[in-house]
């Protein structure tokens, strides 16, 4: 799920986002209402066989964030990583990004705690590595990104990082993930 912060761009809105957000509540309603309705039609008291367990599960899930009756935010973040292990790292990269940019010297926190720095706009896969696509702040250059590879690798909990390229306001950072069992990841 995309954490919407100034460090991670949510991605463009797509058609049917509202329908996808309501898919879980509609599915939960169908799973409960159809069997309960059929059982009620056969014998009204028999519908309690479905309604009592559904009410118990609903009571246990309230406040957990897993409530099946609430619409869920749609993840619109562009993520084209297909390898399962790299996909997990790319998903986790979203919450590592802000910290890594501050550690690398490309971002900072203001007096009010607001983040100011490069924004992660997409992730993709390049061989056995993950590529982070980002936009820079005005006044930053690709040379600034190229100068802080060791600090970015530490902040991203990666084996190494290298700059693939960039323009005046964007850059692509190749991130080589640590081997399994190496480090904290």
Secondary structure, DSSP 8 states (H G I E B T S, - for coil): ----BTTB------TTHHHHHTHHHHHHHHHHHHHHHHHHHH-GGGGHHHHHHHHHHHHHHTTTT--TTS-------EE---SHHHHHHHHHHHHHHHHHHHHHTS-EE-TTS-EES-EEEEEEEETTEEEEEEE--TT--HHHHHTTHHHHHHHTTEEEEEEEEE-SSEEEEEEEE--TTSS--
